[in-house]
């Protein structure tokens, strides 16, 4: 018959375990972030969310943890709850295009078109950022809102700046989809004028049989 340990010994042992766990304490923020990032990159979003939530609970306002936690919720099929966390990240880091576009995707998934449009339009105007108009056009098409897509394309084509060529590429693809090969070629030649070093533009031109030379480029106004 097995011997039973005295109650006093059991209590002492339990107390020792409790003290050991308390001494170890919760994992540090850096370790929690490292564990969260590792699991996120490998698609283990439930495990990653636990790590990011630890950081948020201890350090509210950590925009990176808020963003990644929100993205975990998106991946786990809960965009409604994710919205609050990604909005917090966007408010804390308004310059981040990645966060802003993720928030726009969440708004699109929730069919909150007014919020989505306002977010991307205000960002495009505030930062003179063509990419935001392109994103709005893409989401307009995704939502089968062709008027919204047209609004974004028109405004994006008017932009002046480093990323302007991207809207010309987008409109070339749109023209292709509509069967308007002439407009598609013109938009690509205009994109080449704006960014002759883009492999995307040169590849698309060559796929259409265009020999890319200095004469290929035409100004946006043409």
N, C-alpha and C positions, 0 to 999 in steps of 0.2 A: 504494500500500500504506500503511495507516494507521501512524502512528508510535506506538511503545509508550513510555509514560512510564517513567523510571528507577524502580527499586524503592525508592530512598531517598525519592523524592517521594511515592510511594504510601503508604509507611509514615508519613511526616510528616502526610499528609492524614488518614489513618485515626486517628492519635493526636489530631489536632485535633478531629475529630468526636466521639471518645470524651470528650475534655475538655469539649466544649460540652454534651453530653448530661448528663455528671456535674454540671456547673455548674447546669444547669436543675433537676436532681433531680426527685423525685416531686411531683405536684401537692399543694398544701396541703390540709389536712383540710377547711377551709371550702369549697374548690373541689370536692373530691371529694363532699362532702355535697350541694352545689348541683347537681352533675352527676347524682348519684344520685337526688335528689328530682325533678329535671326529667324524667329518663327514666322514673321510677316513675309519675309523674302521667300520662305519655303511654303507659303500658302496655308500655314497653320494659324488661321485668323482667330479662332477661339482662344488658343494659348497666348497669342500675341496680345489680344485685347485685355487679358488679365494683367499682363505686365504694364501696359499703358495706363490702365485704370489705377494701378498702384501709384503711379507717378502723379496722376491727376488728383487723387485723393490727398496726397501729401503736399503737392505743390500746384494748387489751382492756378490756371493761367499759363501753364507750360504749353505753348502753342503747338510744338512738335508732337507732344503726347496726345493733345486734344485732336490734332489732325489725323494721326495714325489710328487712334481709337475710333474716330469717326469712320475712317476708311475700312477698319475691321468690321464695323457694323454694316457698312454698305456691302462688303463681300459676303457677310452672313445673312444678307437679305433684309436688313432693317434700316432703310434709308431715312425713314421718318425720325427715328431717334438719332441717327447719324448727323442729321442736319444741324442740331444744336451745337454739337461738338466742332463740326467743320466751320460753322459760323463763328464760333469763339476763336478758332485758329485764324480765320480770315480777318477778323477784327484786330487781332493781336499782330498780324503780319500782313498788312494790306498790299505789300509789294510783291508777294509770292503769287506768281502766275499759276503754279501747280495747285495751290490751295484754292484759288479763285475758280479755276476751271473744274476742280473736283466739286466745289459747291454748286456750280452751274449744272453739273451732271446730276447732282442730287435734286436740285429744283426741277430739272427736266423729268426725272423719274417720278416725282410727286406731282407733275403737271402744274407746277407753280410758274407759269410762263412770265407773269409780270415781274416777279422777283428775279428770275433768270435773266430776262431782258435788261432790267435796270442794272443788275450787277455787271453784266458784260458791256453794256453801252456806256455806263459811267466810267468803267475802267478804261475802255478804248479812248474816250474823250480826255480823261484825266492824264493818261500816260502816253497819248498819241500812239496807241498800240494796235496795229492792224490785226495781230493774232487774236485779239478779243472779238473783233468783227468776224473773223473766220470761224471762231468757235461758235458764235451766235448763229452764223449761217448753217453750220453743221447740225446744231441742235434744232434749228428750225426745220431742216429737211428731215431729221430723225423723228420729229413730232408731226411730220406731214403738214407743217405750217409754212406754205410756200410764200406767203406774204411776208412773214418774218424773215425767211431766208433772203428774199429780194431786198428787204430793208437793210439787212446786214451787208449784202454784197454791194449795193449802191454806196453805202457809207464807207465800206472798206476800200473800194476803188478810188475814192476821193482822198484817202489818206496819203500823207507824204512822210516817208521815213524809212528806216532800215528794213522793216518787214513788209513793205507795201507789195512786193512781188508775190507774196503768198496768196493774196486775194485774187491776183490775176491767174495764178495756177488753179485756185479753187473754181473760178468762173470758167476757166478752160474745161475743166472736168464737167462742170454743170452743162456747158454748151455741148460737149460730147454726148452726155446722157440724153440731151434733147435732140440730138441728130444734127446739130448746127456745127459742121466741121469748119466752116469758114471763120466763124466767131472764135472757135476753140483755137485755131491757128493764130489768129490775131492776138488773142490774149496771151498765148505762149510767147510770141515775138515781143510783146510788150513786157512780159515778165523777164525775158532775156535782156532787154534794154535796162531794166532795173537791177538785175542781178545776173550778170553774164557768167559768174563763177558757180552758179548753182547746178550741181549734177542732176537734180530733179528736173530742172527746166531743160537742160541740154538733152537729157535722155528722152524726155517726152517729145521734143522736137525731132530728134533722130528717128524715133519710132514712127513718126508721121512722114518720114522720107525727106526731112529738111536737112540740107547741108548747112551746118552751123558756121556762119562767118560773121564778119562785122556787119554785113548788109542785112543779116537776119533781124537785128534789133530795130524796133520802131518805138517811138516815144509813146507814153500813155495817152497823150492828147490825140494821136492819130487813129 
